[in-house]
Amino acid sequence: MGVALRLWREQKGQALVELALLLPVLLLLLGGIMEFGRLLHAQLVLTAASREGARAAAVGLPPEEVCGRVREVAAALDEDRLEVVQEPAGGLARGQLVTVTVRYTLDLVFPFMEALLPDPFPLRASTTMRVE
């Protein structure tokens, strides 16, 4: 009994030291997972928005309405940072290809991630469809 008590007293602060060593690594890992999730969500929204914009342009909607459709689909993102480009912009003929490109910059939330990724992080999605 005395040996077990003596071992317990000698290892009293061991858990605290282990926590102090592993906590920064765990926080970095958790922050990276959360930041990656935010980036992936924004990229998926941009891809869906560019696809919707290309479809709108392919059925003959004017560029202003195409831009409006893209902004509707990308409502989860900050509209001020959203850039929509349609090429060619107008005068589309049947069978011609139309491309809608959507660009967005996403601010990183975790400050230590700036060492690994550019802040703000540039995202881009582009979709090409044939005019009907």
ABEGO torsion letter per residue (X at the ends): XAAAAAAAAAAAAAAAAAAAAAAAAAAAAAAAAAAAAAAAAAAAAAAAAAAAAAAAAAAGBBAAAAAAAAAAAAAABBAAABBBBBOBABGBBBGBBBBBBBBBBBBBABAAAAAABBOBBBBBBBBBBBBX
